[in-house]
Amino acid sequence: MTDRSREAEYERLGVAPTADHGTRLTTPRWDEADRPHRAPADPEATYSETGRAVGQHLVDVHDMLRRELGELRDLVAQVRDGALEAGDARSALGRMALRQNDWTLGAFCSRYCRAVAQHHGLEDDSIFPHLRRGDAALAPVIDRLAEEHLVIHDALDAVDRALVEHINDPGDFEPLREAIDGLTDTLLSHLSYEEHELVEPLARLGFYLGQV
């Protein structure tokens, strides 16, 4: 699908996925070039107000995760600059929103990590199977998204491990920098990819049968 055809599709839909700026801070943890893509939407497709709201909701949830990633990066910068102890950063992370779930590892469950885990868990357990049933052609995209969720969760664990290491060796900031940069690259890349592939199908199919 060309950029122009995508833009026309999103204009008809009335929901704009977030563009990926393409900047990478670390070595990529996956090959973005081999990501599968959905077929273009039917140019005659129509969408209900509820359907458009469902598509927009995905973007809104992702925007929350992007904002909190910014907060997480700011905490790590404060640790780097000596304005915050690594232990205090972990306590602050515990009040954020992204990780707690039964498949996560690490010494703490932050609010940020809990939110991402719950978001991905809901997708993996409920929304993805629904979309697969509603549009079988989405299967390769859904499989890839689920695989990327696992990589992101590993990146979250790496940040936690790096904070623990920094408590034990505050003179070496490099592992923590690498961990937060790795999480930034994987999460932002994934969120944009997911929006471009799923906003339109969600507007057609909803989060569950009978929603739209």
C-alpha positions in Angstrom: 0.0 0.0 0.0 1.5 3.4 -1.0 1.7 6.3 1.5 -0.8 8.2 -0.6 -3.4 5.3 -0.6 -2.9 5.0 3.1 -3.5 8.6 3.7 -6.7 8.5 1.6 -7.8 5.4 3.6 -7.3 7.2 6.9 -9.0 10.3 5.6 -12.1 8.2 4.8 -11.9 6.6 8.2 -11.4 9.8 10.1 -8.6 8.3 12.3 -4.9 9.0 11.8 -2.4 6.4 13.1 0.8 7.8 14.6 3.7 8.0 12.2 7.0 6.3 13.1 9.8 9.0 13.0 12.2 6.2 12.2 15.0 7.3 14.5 16.6 4.4 16.4 18.9 4.7 19.4 20.1 1.1 19.5 20.5 -1.9 17.3 17.0 -3.0 16.2 15.7 -6.0 18.0 13.7 -7.1 15.0 13.7 -6.6 11.2 11.1 -4.0 10.4 11.4 -4.7 6.7 10.0 -8.2 7.0 6.8 -7.1 8.9 3.6 -8.3 7.1 1.0 -5.8 6.2 -2.7 -5.9 5.7 -4.4 -5.4 2.3 -5.8 -2.0 1.5 -9.3 -1.4 2.8 -12.3 -1.6 0.5 -12.6 2.0 -0.9 -16.4 1.6 -0.6 -16.2 0.6 3.1 -18.2 2.7 5.5 -17.7 3.1 9.2 -20.1 3.8 12.1 -19.4 6.4 14.7 -18.8 3.6 17.1 -16.3 2.0 14.7 -14.4 5.2 14.3 -14.3 5.6 18.1 -12.9 2.1 18.5 -10.1 2.9 16.0 -9.4 6.2 17.8 -9.3 4.4 21.2 -6.3 2.3 20.1 -4.4 5.5 19.2 -5.5 7.1 22.5 -4.3 4.2 24.6 -1.0 4.2 22.7 -0.6 7.9 23.3 -0.9 7.3 27.0 1.9 4.7 26.8 4.0 7.1 24.7 3.6 9.9 27.4 4.5 7.5 30.2 7.5 6.3 28.3 8.6 10.0 28.2 8.1 10.1 32.0 10.2 6.9 32.4 13.0 8.4 30.3 12.9 11.5 32.4 13.3 9.4 35.6 16.3 7.6 34.1 17.8 11.0 33.1 17.4 12.2 36.7 19.3 9.1 37.8 22.0 9.8 35.3 22.3 13.4 36.5 22.4 12.5 40.1 19.1 14.2 40.9 17.4 10.9 41.8 18.7 7.6 43.3 18.1 4.4 41.3 16.1 3.0 44.2 13.9 6.1 44.2 13.4 5.7 40.5 12.2 2.2 41.0 9.7 3.4 43.6 8.5 6.1 41.2 8.1 3.4 38.5 6.0 1.5 40.9 3.5 4.4 40.8 3.5 4.4 37.0 1.4 2.2 34.6 2.8 -0.6 32.4 3.8 -4.1 33.5 2.3 -6.4 36.2 1.2 -9.7 34.8 1.9 -13.3 35.5 4.4 -13.7 32.7 6.6 -10.8 33.7 9.9 -11.3 35.5 12.0 -8.9 37.5 12.1 -7.5 41.0 9.3 -4.9 40.7 5.9 -4.3 39.0 5.7 -0.7 37.9 2.5 1.1 37.0 3.8 1.8 33.6 4.8 -1.8 33.0 1.5 -3.0 34.3 -0.4 -0.8 31.8 1.6 -2.2 28.8 1.3 -5.7 30.1 -2.5 -5.4 30.5 -2.9 -3.7 27.2 -0.9 -6.5 25.4 -2.6 -9.2 27.4 -6.0 -7.9 26.4 -4.9 -7.9 22.8 -3.4 -11.3 22.9 -6.2 -13.0 24.8 -9.3 -11.3 23.4 -8.9 -8.7 20.6 -6.5 -10.5 18.4 -8.6 -13.8 18.3 -11.7 -11.7 17.5 -9.9 -9.9 14.6 -8.5 -13.2 13.3 -12.0 -14.6 13.2 -13.4 -11.5 11.6 -10.8 -11.2 8.9 -8.6 -14.2 8.4 -6.2 -12.3 6.1 -5.0 -10.4 9.2 -3.4 -13.6 10.7 0.2 -12.8 9.6 0.0 -9.3 11.0 -1.6 -10.5 14.3 1.1 -13.2 14.7 3.8 -10.6 14.2 2.3 -8.2 16.7 2.1 -11.0 19.3 5.7 -11.9 18.7 6.7 -8.2 19.2 4.8 -8.1 22.5 7.2 -10.7 23.8 10.2 -8.7 22.8 8.8 -5.5 24.4 8.2 -7.4 27.6 11.8 -8.5 27.6 12.9 -4.9 27.1 10.8 -3.9 30.1 12.5 -6.5 32.2 15.9 -5.2 31.0 15.1 -1.8 32.3 14.3 -3.2 35.7 17.5 -5.3 35.8 19.5 -2.3 34.8 18.1 -0.2 37.7 19.0 -3.0 40.1 22.5 -3.1 38.6 22.8 0.7 38.9 21.9 0.5 42.6 24.9 -1.9 43.1 27.2 0.0 40.7 26.1 3.7 40.5 29.3 4.7 38.7 28.3 2.8 35.5 25.2 4.3 33.8 25.8 2.7 30.4 23.6 -0.5 31.0 20.7 1.6 32.1 21.0 3.9 29.2 21.1 1.0 26.8 18.1 -0.6 28.4 15.9 2.5 28.3 16.9 3.3 24.7 16.2 -0.3 23.7 12.7 -0.1 25.3 12.1 3.2 23.5 13.0 1.8 20.1 10.9 -1.3 20.4 7.8 0.2 22.0 7.5 3.3 19.7 8.2 1.2 16.6 5.6 -1.4 17.6 2.9 1.1 18.6 3.1 2.8 15.2 3.1 -0.4 13.3 0.1 -1.8 15.2 -1.9 1.4 14.6 -1.2 1.4 10.9 -2.3 -2.3 10.6 -5.2 -2.4 13.0 -7.0 0.9 13.2 -9.0 0.2 10.1 -9.9 -3.4 10.9 -10.9 -2.4 14.4 -13.2 0.3 12.9 -14.8 -2.4 10.8 -14.9 -5.2 13.4 -14.7 -3.6 16.8 -13.0 -5.0 19.8 -15.6 -7.7 20.1 -18.4 -9.3 18.1 -21.4 -7.0 17.8 -19.7 -3.8 19.0 -19.9 -2.0 15.7 
